Amino acid sequence: CYQTLEKLQSEGIPTQATPFKDSLKAQLRTANRLHVRFAVIVGQKEMNDKTVIVRDMKESVQEIVPHAELINYLKNKLKKD
C-alpha cells in the first residue's frame, strides 16, 4: 500500500492515508469529511488479485481497477472534474 501511495504522490496525484486500525467504514467517513473525491481501497483480496477498488465518493459508486492501471485511471477521472 505504501508503494502505491508513494507512486501516486510522485505522479502528482494528491494522496492521504488513513489509519489501518480503523474500520473501512470509519476510513470512508474520514475521506468524506475531508471531501476526498476518490478513495482507493486495498484489501487482502485485492492484493492477491493485483487490483484496487476505486470508490467515487461524490457519486457513491466503485470500480475494480487493475493495480497497473490505477495511475492512468485516476488521472483520467481527475481530468474530467
PDB file of N, CA, C and O in Angstrom:
ATOM      1  N   CYS A   1       0.820  -1.200   0.000  1.00  0.00           N
ATOM      2  CA  CYS A   1       0.000   0.000   0.000  1.00  0.00           C
ATOM      3  C   CYS A   1       0.861   1.259   0.000  1.00  0.00           C
ATOM      4  O   CYS A   1       0.558   2.232  -0.692  1.00  0.00           O
ATOM      5  N   TYR A   2       1.936   1.229   0.783  1.00  0.00           N
ATOM      6  CA  TYR A   2       2.770   2.424   0.848  1.00  0.00           C
ATOM      7  C   TYR A   2       3.474   2.695  -0.475  1.00  0.00           C
ATOM      8  O   TYR A   2       3.689   3.853  -0.832  1.00  0.00           O
ATOM      9  N   GLN A   3       3.836   1.646  -1.206  1.00  0.00           N
ATOM     10  CA  GLN A   3       4.444   1.841  -2.521  1.00  0.00           C
ATOM     11  C   GLN A   3       3.446   2.502  -3.463  1.00  0.00           C
ATOM     12  O   GLN A   3       3.816   3.384  -4.239  1.00  0.00           O
ATOM     13  N   THR A   4       2.193   2.086  -3.404  1.00  0.00           N
ATOM     14  CA  THR A   4       1.158   2.688  -4.241  1.00  0.00           C
ATOM     15  C   THR A   4       0.981   4.151  -3.865  1.00  0.00           C
ATOM     16  O   THR A   4       0.867   5.007  -4.742  1.00  0.00           O
ATOM     17  N   LEU A   5       0.957   4.441  -2.587  1.00  0.00           N
ATOM     18  CA  LEU A   5       0.818   5.810  -2.096  1.00  0.00           C
ATOM     19  C   LEU A   5       1.960   6.680  -2.619  1.00  0.00           C
ATOM     20  O   LEU A   5       1.730   7.783  -3.114  1.00  0.00           O
ATOM     21  N   GLU A   6       3.177   6.184  -2.508  1.00  0.00           N
ATOM     22  CA  GLU A   6       4.338   6.934  -2.989  1.00  0.00           C
ATOM     23  C   GLU A   6       4.295   7.143  -4.493  1.00  0.00           C
ATOM     24  O   GLU A   6       4.642   8.217  -4.983  1.00  0.00           O
ATOM     25  N   LYS A   7       3.874   6.130  -5.222  1.00  0.00           N
ATOM     26  CA  LYS A   7       3.796   6.231  -6.686  1.00  0.00           C
ATOM     27  C   LYS A   7       2.755   7.273  -7.095  1.00  0.00           C
ATOM     28  O   LYS A   7       3.002   8.071  -8.000  1.00  0.00           O
ATOM     29  N   LEU A   8       1.597   7.273  -6.437  1.00  0.00           N
ATOM     30  CA  LEU A   8       0.566   8.265  -6.744  1.00  0.00           C
ATOM     31  C   LEU A   8       1.099   9.677  -6.465  1.00  0.00           C
ATOM     32  O   LEU A   8       0.889  10.592  -7.261  1.00  0.00           O
ATOM     33  N   GLN A   9       1.782   9.845  -5.339  1.00  0.00           N
ATOM     34  CA  GLN A   9       2.341  11.152  -5.000  1.00  0.00           C
ATOM     35  C   GLN A   9       3.391  11.585  -6.012  1.00  0.00           C
ATOM     36  O   GLN A   9       3.436  12.755  -6.392  1.00  0.00           O
ATOM     37  N   SER A  10       4.237  10.658  -6.454  1.00  0.00           N
ATOM     38  CA  SER A  10       5.279  11.004  -7.423  1.00  0.00           C
ATOM     39  C   SER A  10       4.688  11.378  -8.779  1.00  0.00           C
ATOM     40  O   SER A  10       5.334  12.065  -9.571  1.00  0.00           O
ATOM     41  N   GLU A  11       3.471  10.933  -9.046  1.00  0.00           N
ATOM     42  CA  GLU A  11       2.788  11.265 -10.302  1.00  0.00           C
ATOM     43  C   GLU A  11       1.931  12.525 -10.169  1.00  0.00           C
ATOM     44  O   GLU A  11       1.201  12.890 -11.091  1.00  0.00           O
ATOM     45  N   GLY A  12       2.030  13.182  -9.015  1.00  0.00           N
ATOM     46  CA  GLY A  12       1.318  14.433  -8.822  1.00  0.00           C
ATOM     47  C   GLY A  12      -0.139  14.285  -8.414  1.00  0.00           C
ATOM     48  O   GLY A  12      -0.907  15.245  -8.490  1.00  0.00           O
ATOM     49  N   ILE A  13      -0.524  13.094  -7.984  1.00  0.00           N
ATOM     50  CA  ILE A  13      -1.897  12.860  -7.536  1.00  0.00           C
ATOM     51  C   ILE A  13      -1.926  13.034  -6.022  1.00  0.00           C
ATOM     52  O   ILE A  13      -1.279  12.278  -5.297  1.00  0.00           O
ATOM     53  N   PRO A  14      -2.678  14.036  -5.538  1.00  0.00           N
ATOM     54  CA  PRO A  14      -2.726  14.265  -4.091  1.00  0.00           C
ATOM     55  C   PRO A  14      -3.260  13.032  -3.367  1.00  0.00           C
ATOM     56  O   PRO A  14      -4.263  12.450  -3.780  1.00  0.00           O
ATOM     57  N   THR A  15      -2.595  12.640  -2.298  1.00  0.00           N
ATOM     58  CA  THR A  15      -2.991  11.437  -1.570  1.00  0.00           C
ATOM     59  C   THR A  15      -2.914  11.667  -0.070  1.00  0.00           C
ATOM     60  O   THR A  15      -2.207  12.546   0.423  1.00  0.00           O
ATOM     61  N   GLN A  16      -3.664  10.849   0.622  1.00  0.00           N
ATOM     62  CA  GLN A  16      -3.614  10.837   2.084  1.00  0.00           C
ATOM     63  C   GLN A  16      -4.032   9.452   2.528  1.00  0.00           C
ATOM     64  O   GLN A  16      -4.992   8.890   2.002  1.00  0.00           O
ATOM     65  N   ALA A  17      -3.323   8.902   3.488  1.00  0.00           N
ATOM     66  CA  ALA A  17      -3.662   7.587   4.023  1.00  0.00           C
ATOM     67  C   ALA A  17      -4.400   7.762   5.339  1.00  0.00           C
ATOM     68  O   ALA A  17      -4.153   8.711   6.082  1.00  0.00           O
ATOM     69  N   THR A  18      -5.302   6.841   5.617  1.00  0.00           N
ATOM     70  CA  THR A  18      -5.986   6.840   6.908  1.00  0.00           C
ATOM     71  C   THR A  18      -5.434   5.683   7.725  1.00  0.00           C
ATOM     72  O   THR A  18      -4.897   4.731   7.159  1.00  0.00           O
ATOM     73  N   PRO A  19      -5.556   5.747   9.038  1.00  0.00           N
ATOM     74  CA  PRO A  19      -5.018   4.674   9.881  1.00  0.00           C
ATOM     75  C   PRO A  19      -5.624   3.322   9.531  1.00  0.00           C
ATOM     76  O   PRO A  19      -6.839   3.190   9.382  1.00  0.00           O
ATOM     77  N   PHE A  20      -4.778   2.341   9.404  1.00  0.00           N
ATOM     78  CA  PHE A  20      -5.241   1.000   9.037  1.00  0.00           C
ATOM     79  C   PHE A  20      -5.968   0.314  10.181  1.00  0.00           C
ATOM     80  O   PHE A  20      -6.653  -0.685   9.964  1.00  0.00           O
ATOM     81  N   LYS A  21      -5.835   0.826  11.381  1.00  0.00           N
ATOM     82  CA  LYS A  21      -6.514   0.206  12.514  1.00  0.00           C
ATOM     83  C   LYS A  21      -8.008   0.514  12.507  1.00  0.00           C
ATOM     84  O   LYS A  21      -8.796  -0.202  13.124  1.00  0.00           O
ATOM     85  N   ASP A  22      -8.400   1.587  11.805  1.00  0.00           N
ATOM     86  CA  ASP A  22      -9.809   1.946  11.714  1.00  0.00           C
ATOM     87  C   ASP A  22     -10.530   0.998  10.757  1.00  0.00           C
ATOM     88  O   ASP A  22      -9.921   0.427   9.852  1.00  0.00           O
ATOM     89  N   SER A  23     -11.821   0.841  10.969  1.00  0.00           N
ATOM     90  CA  SER A  23     -12.623   0.019  10.056  1.00  0.00           C
ATOM     91  C   SER A  23     -12.730   0.734   8.710  1.00  0.00           C
ATOM     92  O   SER A  23     -12.510   1.942   8.618  1.00  0.00           O
ATOM     93  N   LEU A  24     -13.064  -0.014   7.687  1.00  0.00           N
ATOM     94  CA  LEU A  24     -13.234   0.576   6.361  1.00  0.00           C
ATOM     95  C   LEU A  24     -14.301   1.660   6.408  1.00  0.00           C
ATOM     96  O   LEU A  24     -14.143   2.719   5.799  1.00  0.00           O
ATOM     97  N   LYS A  25     -15.388   1.399   7.129  1.00  0.00           N
ATOM     98  CA  LYS A  25     -16.467   2.372   7.239  1.00  0.00           C
ATOM     99  C   LYS A  25     -15.947   3.680   7.856  1.00  0.00           C
ATOM    100  O   LYS A  25     -16.277   4.768   7.385  1.00  0.00           O
ATOM    101  N   ALA A  26     -15.143   3.565   8.897  1.00  0.00           N
ATOM    102  CA  ALA A  26     -14.573   4.750   9.536  1.00  0.00           C
ATOM    103  C   ALA A  26     -13.618   5.484   8.596  1.00  0.00           C
ATOM    104  O   ALA A  26     -13.597   6.714   8.560  1.00  0.00           O
ATOM    105  N   GLN A  27     -12.837   4.731   7.844  1.00  0.00           N
ATOM    106  CA  GLN A  27     -11.911   5.350   6.897  1.00  0.00           C
ATOM    107  C   GLN A  27     -12.673   6.099   5.802  1.00  0.00           C
ATOM    108  O   GLN A  27     -12.267   7.190   5.401  1.00  0.00           O
ATOM    109  N   LEU A  28     -13.771   5.521   5.319  1.00  0.00           N
ATOM    110  CA  LEU A  28     -14.566   6.194   4.291  1.00  0.00           C
ATOM    111  C   LEU A  28     -15.264   7.432   4.851  1.00  0.00           C
ATOM    112  O   LEU A  28     -15.420   8.430   4.147  1.00  0.00           O
ATOM    113  N   ARG A  29     -15.680   7.371   6.108  1.00  0.00           N
ATOM    114  CA  ARG A  29     -16.265   8.569   6.748  1.00  0.00           C
ATOM    115  C   ARG A  29     -15.217   9.682   6.827  1.00  0.00           C
ATOM    116  O   ARG A  29     -15.525  10.848   6.582  1.00  0.00           O
ATOM    117  N   THR A  30     -13.993   9.321   7.165  1.00  0.00           N
ATOM    118  CA  THR A  30     -12.910  10.300   7.220  1.00  0.00           C
ATOM    119  C   THR A  30     -12.673  10.899   5.842  1.00  0.00           C
ATOM    120  O   THR A  30     -12.520  12.113   5.711  1.00  0.00           O
ATOM    121  N   ALA A  31     -12.643  10.069   4.827  1.00  0.00           N
ATOM    122  CA  ALA A  31     -12.460  10.554   3.452  1.00  0.00           C
ATOM    123  C   ALA A  31     -13.586  11.505   3.067  1.00  0.00           C
ATOM    124  O   ALA A  31     -13.350  12.520   2.412  1.00  0.00           O
ATOM    125  N   ASN A  32     -14.786  11.182   3.467  1.00  0.00           N
ATOM    126  CA  ASN A  32     -15.939  12.030   3.167  1.00  0.00           C
ATOM    127  C   ASN A  32     -15.810  13.383   3.859  1.00  0.00           C
ATOM    128  O   ASN A  32     -16.085  14.418   3.253  1.00  0.00           O
ATOM    129  N   ARG A  33     -15.392  13.381   5.124  1.00  0.00           N
ATOM    130  CA  ARG A  33     -15.199  14.635   5.872  1.00  0.00           C
ATOM    131  C   ARG A  33     -14.119  15.505   5.248  1.00  0.00           C
ATOM    132  O   ARG A  33     -14.190  16.733   5.295  1.00  0.00           O
ATOM    133  N   LEU A  34     -13.120  14.857   4.663  1.00  0.00           N
ATOM    134  CA  LEU A  34     -12.016  15.579   4.027  1.00  0.00           C
ATOM    135  C   LEU A  34     -12.337  15.981   2.588  1.00  0.00           C
ATOM    136  O   LEU A  34     -11.502  16.568   1.900  1.00  0.00           O
ATOM    137  N   HIS A  35     -13.558  15.661   2.137  1.00  0.00           N
ATOM    138  CA  HIS A  35     -14.012  15.971   0.773  1.00  0.00           C
ATOM    139  C   HIS A  35     -13.121  15.322  -0.284  1.00  0.00           C
ATOM    140  O   HIS A  35     -12.809  15.918  -1.315  1.00  0.00           O
ATOM    141  N   VAL A  36     -12.726  14.095   0.000  1.00  0.00           N
ATOM    142  CA  VAL A  36     -11.930  13.318  -0.946  1.00  0.00           C
ATOM    143  C   VAL A  36     -12.842  12.887  -2.082  1.00  0.00           C
ATOM    144  O   VAL A  36     -13.962  12.434  -1.843  1.00  0.00           O
ATOM    145  N   ARG A  37     -12.373  13.023  -3.314  1.00  0.00           N
ATOM    146  CA  ARG A  37     -13.209  12.627  -4.454  1.00  0.00           C
ATOM    147  C   ARG A  37     -13.132  11.124  -4.681  1.00  0.00           C
ATOM    148  O   ARG A  37     -14.157  10.478  -4.898  1.00  0.00           O
ATOM    149  N   PHE A  38     -11.926  10.561  -4.635  1.00  0.00           N
ATOM    150  CA  PHE A  38     -11.751   9.134  -4.886  1.00  0.00           C
ATOM    151  C   PHE A  38     -11.009   8.477  -3.727  1.00  0.00           C
ATOM    152  O   PHE A  38      -9.989   8.986  -3.263  1.00  0.00           O
ATOM    153  N   ALA A  39     -11.524   7.360  -3.271  1.00  0.00           N
ATOM    154  CA  ALA A  39     -10.855   6.558  -2.250  1.00  0.00           C
ATOM    155  C   ALA A  39     -10.355   5.283  -2.921  1.00  0.00           C
ATOM    156  O   ALA A  39     -11.096   4.619  -3.646  1.00  0.00           O
ATOM    157  N   VAL A  40      -9.110   4.954  -2.674  1.00  0.00           N
ATOM    158  CA  VAL A  40      -8.532   3.725  -3.205  1.00  0.00           C
ATOM    159  C   VAL A  40      -8.494   2.723  -2.055  1.00  0.00           C
ATOM    160  O   VAL A  40      -7.872   2.963  -1.019  1.00  0.00           O
ATOM    161  N   ILE A  41      -9.166   1.603  -2.258  1.00  0.00           N
ATOM    162  CA  ILE A  41      -9.302   0.585  -1.222  1.00  0.00           C
ATOM    163  C   ILE A  41      -8.498  -0.644  -1.631  1.00  0.00           C
ATOM    164  O   ILE A  41      -8.665  -1.178  -2.727  1.00  0.00           O
ATOM    165  N   VAL A  42      -7.623  -1.081  -0.727  1.00  0.00           N
ATOM    166  CA  VAL A  42      -6.801  -2.252  -0.996  1.00  0.00           C
ATOM    167  C   VAL A  42      -6.925  -3.200   0.189  1.00  0.00           C
ATOM    168  O   VAL A  42      -6.448  -2.909   1.286  1.00  0.00           O
ATOM    169  N   GLY A  43      -7.563  -4.321  -0.042  1.00  0.00           N
ATOM    170  CA  GLY A  43      -7.676  -5.355   0.973  1.00  0.00           C
ATOM    171  C   GLY A  43      -6.868  -6.574   0.570  1.00  0.00           C
ATOM    172  O   GLY A  43      -6.166  -6.558  -0.440  1.00  0.00           O
ATOM    173  N   GLN A  44      -6.970  -7.617   1.356  1.00  0.00           N
ATOM    174  CA  GLN A  44      -6.215  -8.842   1.063  1.00  0.00           C
ATOM    175  C   GLN A  44      -6.593  -9.423  -0.295  1.00  0.00           C
ATOM    176  O   GLN A  44      -5.720  -9.844  -1.054  1.00  0.00           O
ATOM    177  N   LYS A  45      -7.883  -9.449  -0.606  1.00  0.00           N
ATOM    178  CA  LYS A  45      -8.336  -9.989  -1.899  1.00  0.00           C
ATOM    179  C   LYS A  45      -7.732  -9.195  -3.054  1.00  0.00           C
ATOM    180  O   LYS A  45      -7.266  -9.769  -4.039  1.00  0.00           O
ATOM    181  N   GLU A  46      -7.744  -7.868  -2.923  1.00  0.00           N
ATOM    182  CA  GLU A  46      -7.201  -7.019  -3.978  1.00  0.00           C
ATOM    183  C   GLU A  46      -5.695  -7.225  -4.118  1.00  0.00           C
ATOM    184  O   GLU A  46      -5.162  -7.210  -5.227  1.00  0.00           O
ATOM    185  N   MET A  47      -5.013  -7.416  -2.993  1.00  0.00           N
ATOM    186  CA  MET A  47      -3.575  -7.680  -3.057  1.00  0.00           C
ATOM    187  C   MET A  47      -3.308  -8.963  -3.839  1.00  0.00           C
ATOM    188  O   MET A  47      -2.408  -9.017  -4.677  1.00  0.00           O
ATOM    189  N   ASN A  48      -4.100  -9.992  -3.553  1.00  0.00           N
ATOM    190  CA  ASN A  48      -3.931 -11.270  -4.245  1.00  0.00           C
ATOM    191  C   ASN A  48      -4.265 -11.168  -5.725  1.00  0.00           C
ATOM    192  O   ASN A  48      -3.613 -11.794  -6.561  1.00  0.00           O
ATOM    193  N   ASP A  49      -5.290 -10.373  -6.047  1.00  0.00           N
ATOM    194  CA  ASP A  49      -5.744 -10.234  -7.439  1.00  0.00           C
ATOM    195  C   ASP A  49      -4.996  -9.161  -8.220  1.00  0.00           C
ATOM    196  O   ASP A  49      -5.209  -8.998  -9.421  1.00  0.00           O
ATOM    197  N   LYS A  50      -4.111  -8.423  -7.526  1.00  0.00           N
ATOM    198  CA  LYS A  50      -3.389  -7.294  -8.138  1.00  0.00           C
ATOM    199  C   LYS A  50      -4.364  -6.253  -8.689  1.00  0.00           C
ATOM    200  O   LYS A  50      -4.211  -5.754  -9.805  1.00  0.00           O
ATOM    201  N   THR A  51      -5.375  -5.942  -7.867  1.00  0.00           N
ATOM    202  CA  THR A  51      -6.366  -4.934  -8.221  1.00  0.00           C
ATOM    203  C   THR A  51      -6.527  -3.969  -7.051  1.00  0.00           C
ATOM    204  O   THR A  51      -5.973  -4.180  -5.972  1.00  0.00           O
ATOM    205  N   VAL A  52      -7.289  -2.916  -7.283  1.00  0.00           N
ATOM    206  CA  VAL A  52      -7.696  -1.999  -6.222  1.00  0.00           C
ATOM    207  C   VAL A  52      -9.163  -1.669  -6.465  1.00  0.00           C
ATOM    208  O   VAL A  52      -9.674  -1.836  -7.573  1.00  0.00           O
ATOM    209  N   ILE A  53      -9.815  -1.211  -5.445  1.00  0.00           N
ATOM    210  CA  ILE A  53     -11.170  -0.702  -5.592  1.00  0.00           C
ATOM    211  C   ILE A  53     -11.068   0.813  -5.538  1.00  0.00           C
ATOM    212  O   ILE A  53     -10.519   1.372  -4.588  1.00  0.00           O
ATOM    213  N   VAL A  54     -11.595   1.473  -6.554  1.00  0.00           N
ATOM    214  CA  VAL A  54     -11.628   2.929  -6.560  1.00  0.00           C
ATOM    215  C   VAL A  54     -13.069   3.343  -6.319  1.00  0.00           C
ATOM    216  O   VAL A  54     -13.952   3.060  -7.129  1.00  0.00           O
ATOM    217  N   ARG A  55     -13.300   4.015  -5.197  1.00  0.00           N
ATOM    218  CA  ARG A  55     -14.642   4.478  -4.840  1.00  0.00           C
ATOM    219  C   ARG A  55     -14.751   5.968  -5.133  1.00  0.00           C
ATOM    220  O   ARG A  55     -13.992   6.779  -4.603  1.00  0.00           O
ATOM    221  N   ASP A  56     -15.702   6.310  -5.982  1.00  0.00           N
ATOM    222  CA  ASP A  56     -16.019   7.705  -6.270  1.00  0.00           C
ATOM    223  C   ASP A  56     -16.915   8.181  -5.141  1.00  0.00           C
ATOM    224  O   ASP A  56     -18.086   7.808  -5.073  1.00  0.00           O
ATOM    225  N   MET A  57     -16.372   8.998  -4.260  1.00  0.00           N
ATOM    226  CA  MET A  57     -17.097   9.417  -3.069  1.00  0.00           C
ATOM    227  C   MET A  57     -18.262  10.345  -3.401  1.00  0.00           C
ATOM    228  O   MET A  57     -19.261  10.374  -2.683  1.00  0.00           O
ATOM    229  N   LYS A  58     -18.135  11.096  -4.479  1.00  0.00           N
ATOM    230  CA  LYS A  58     -19.203  12.025  -4.873  1.00  0.00           C
ATOM    231  C   LYS A  58     -20.400  11.272  -5.446  1.00  0.00           C
ATOM    232  O   LYS A  58     -21.548  11.591  -5.137  1.00  0.00           O
ATOM    233  N   GLU A  59     -20.128  10.286  -6.270  1.00  0.00           N
ATOM    234  CA  GLU A  59     -21.185   9.536  -6.948  1.00  0.00           C
ATOM    235  C   GLU A  59     -21.607   8.285  -6.182  1.00  0.00           C
ATOM    236  O   GLU A  59     -22.608   7.659  -6.532  1.00  0.00           O
ATOM    237  N   SER A  60     -20.869   7.915  -5.156  1.00  0.00           N
ATOM    238  CA  SER A  60     -21.137   6.709  -4.354  1.00  0.00           C
ATOM    239  C   SER A  60     -21.150   5.429  -5.196  1.00  0.00           C
ATOM    240  O   SER A  60     -22.003   4.559  -5.021  1.00  0.00           O
ATOM    241  N   VAL A  61     -20.187   5.340  -6.109  1.00  0.00           N
ATOM    242  CA  VAL A  61     -20.012   4.133  -6.918  1.00  0.00           C
ATOM    243  C   VAL A  61     -18.557   3.715  -6.814  1.00  0.00           C
ATOM    244  O   VAL A  61     -17.684   4.522  -6.494  1.00  0.00           O
ATOM    245  N   GLN A  62     -18.310   2.450  -7.088  1.00  0.00           N
ATOM    246  CA  GLN A  62     -16.926   1.979  -7.060  1.00  0.00           C
ATOM    247  C   GLN A  62     -16.673   1.014  -8.190  1.00  0.00           C
ATOM    248  O   GLN A  62     -17.583   0.349  -8.687  1.00  0.00           O
ATOM    249  N   GLU A  63     -15.405   0.951  -8.591  1.00  0.00           N
ATOM    250  CA  GLU A  63     -14.970   0.068  -9.670  1.00  0.00           C
ATOM    251  C   GLU A  63     -13.725  -0.679  -9.231  1.00  0.00           C
ATOM    252  O   GLU A  63     -12.927  -0.183  -8.436  1.00  0.00           O
ATOM    253  N   ILE A  64     -13.577  -1.867  -9.758  1.00  0.00           N
ATOM    254  CA  ILE A  64     -12.350  -2.638  -9.558  1.00  0.00           C
ATOM    255  C   ILE A  64     -11.421  -2.292 -10.715  1.00  0.00           C
ATOM    256  O   ILE A  64     -11.795  -2.389 -11.884  1.00  0.00           O
ATOM    257  N   VAL A  65     -10.215  -1.890 -10.368  1.00  0.00           N
ATOM    258  CA  VAL A  65      -9.243  -1.439 -11.360  1.00  0.00           C
ATOM    259  C   VAL A  65      -7.964  -2.247 -11.184  1.00  0.00           C
ATOM    260  O   VAL A  65      -7.490  -2.401 -10.059  1.00  0.00           O
ATOM    261  N   PRO A  66      -7.389  -2.771 -12.277  1.00  0.00           N
ATOM    262  CA  PRO A  66      -6.097  -3.444 -12.152  1.00  0.00           C
ATOM    263  C   PRO A  66      -5.060  -2.475 -11.570  1.00  0.00           C
ATOM    264  O   PRO A  66      -5.006  -1.311 -11.966  1.00  0.00           O
ATOM    265  N   HIS A  67      -4.258  -2.948 -10.650  1.00  0.00           N
ATOM    266  CA  HIS A  67      -3.265  -2.107  -9.987  1.00  0.00           C
ATOM    267  C   HIS A  67      -2.382  -1.387 -10.993  1.00  0.00           C
ATOM    268  O   HIS A  67      -2.063  -0.213 -10.806  1.00  0.00           O
ATOM    269  N   ALA A  68      -1.986  -2.071 -12.051  1.00  0.00           N
ATOM    270  CA  ALA A  68      -1.098  -1.488 -13.055  1.00  0.00           C
ATOM    271  C   ALA A  68      -1.748  -0.316 -13.795  1.00  0.00           C
ATOM    272  O   ALA A  68      -1.042   0.496 -14.392  1.00  0.00           O
ATOM    273  N   GLU A  69      -3.064  -0.217 -13.766  1.00  0.00           N
ATOM    274  CA  GLU A  69      -3.771   0.846 -14.489  1.00  0.00           C
ATOM    275  C   GLU A  69      -4.254   1.969 -13.568  1.00  0.00           C
ATOM    276  O   GLU A  69      -4.896   2.910 -14.034  1.00  0.00           O
ATOM    277  N   LEU A  70      -3.959   1.883 -12.286  1.00  0.00           N
ATOM    278  CA  LEU A  70      -4.506   2.826 -11.309  1.00  0.00           C
ATOM    279  C   LEU A  70      -4.146   4.272 -11.615  1.00  0.00           C
ATOM    280  O   LEU A  70      -5.022   5.137 -11.607  1.00  0.00           O
ATOM    281  N   ILE A  71      -2.897   4.545 -11.880  1.00  0.00           N
ATOM    282  CA  ILE A  71      -2.471   5.933 -12.095  1.00  0.00           C
ATOM    283  C   ILE A  71      -3.171   6.539 -13.305  1.00  0.00           C
ATOM    284  O   ILE A  71      -3.705   7.645 -13.218  1.00  0.00           O
ATOM    285  N   ASN A  72      -3.177   5.835 -14.425  1.00  0.00           N
ATOM    286  CA  ASN A  72      -3.860   6.363 -15.613  1.00  0.00           C
ATOM    287  C   ASN A  72      -5.351   6.511 -15.376  1.00  0.00           C
ATOM    288  O   ASN A  72      -5.961   7.479 -15.830  1.00  0.00           O
ATOM    289  N   TYR A  73      -5.938   5.563 -14.674  1.00  0.00           N
ATOM    290  CA  TYR A  73      -7.361   5.621 -14.361  1.00  0.00           C
ATOM    291  C   TYR A  73      -7.678   6.878 -13.556  1.00  0.00           C
ATOM    292  O   TYR A  73      -8.605   7.612 -13.896  1.00  0.00           O
ATOM    293  N   LEU A  74      -6.921   7.129 -12.501  1.00  0.00           N
ATOM    294  CA  LEU A  74      -7.177   8.294 -11.661  1.00  0.00           C
ATOM    295  C   LEU A  74      -6.885   9.601 -12.404  1.00  0.00           C
ATOM    296  O   LEU A  74      -7.636  10.566 -12.262  1.00  0.00           O
ATOM    297  N   LYS A  75      -5.825   9.646 -13.181  1.00  0.00           N
ATOM    298  CA  LYS A  75      -5.523  10.849 -13.953  1.00  0.00           C
ATOM    299  C   LYS A  75      -6.672  11.181 -14.906  1.00  0.00           C
ATOM    300  O   LYS A  75      -7.062  12.342 -15.037  1.00  0.00           O
ATOM    301  N   ASN A  76      -7.208  10.159 -15.567  1.00  0.00           N
ATOM    302  CA  ASN A  76      -8.334  10.395 -16.486  1.00  0.00           C
ATOM    303  C   ASN A  76      -9.572  10.872 -15.739  1.00  0.00           C
ATOM    304  O   ASN A  76     -10.267  11.779 -16.197  1.00  0.00           O
ATOM    305  N   LYS A  77      -9.846  10.264 -14.591  1.00  0.00           N
ATOM    306  CA  LYS A  77     -11.012  10.664 -13.804  1.00  0.00           C
ATOM    307  C   LYS A  77     -10.856  12.092 -13.281  1.00  0.00           C
ATOM    308  O   LYS A  77     -11.814  12.865 -13.286  1.00  0.00           O
ATOM    309  N   LEU A  78      -9.661  12.438 -12.834  1.00  0.00           N
ATOM    310  CA  LEU A  78      -9.423  13.774 -12.295  1.00  0.00           C
ATOM    311  C   LEU A  78      -9.487  14.855 -13.374  1.00  0.00           C
ATOM    312  O   LEU A  78      -9.873  15.989 -13.092  1.00  0.00           O
ATOM    313  N   LYS A  79      -9.111  14.509 -14.606  1.00  0.00           N
ATOM    314  CA  LYS A  79      -9.212  15.460 -15.726  1.00  0.00           C
ATOM    315  C   LYS A  79     -10.666  15.840 -15.992  1.00  0.00           C
ATOM    316  O   LYS A  79     -10.960  16.975 -16.365  1.00  0.00           O
ATOM    317  N   LYS A  80     -11.571  14.883 -15.796  1.00  0.00           N
ATOM    318  CA  LYS A  80     -12.977  15.104 -16.103  1.00  0.00           C
ATOM    319  C   LYS A  80     -13.649  16.016 -15.081  1.00  0.00           C
ATOM    320  O   LYS A  80     -14.711  16.574 -15.356  1.00  0.00           O
ATOM    321  N   ASP A  81     -13.047  16.171 -13.914  1.00  0.00           N
ATOM    322  CA  ASP A  81     -13.653  17.026 -12.866  1.00  0.00           C
ATOM    323  C   ASP A  81     -13.452  18.483 -13.144  1.00  0.00           C
ATOM    324  O   ASP A  81     -13.896  19.327 -12.366  1.00  0.00           O
TER     325      ASP A  81
END
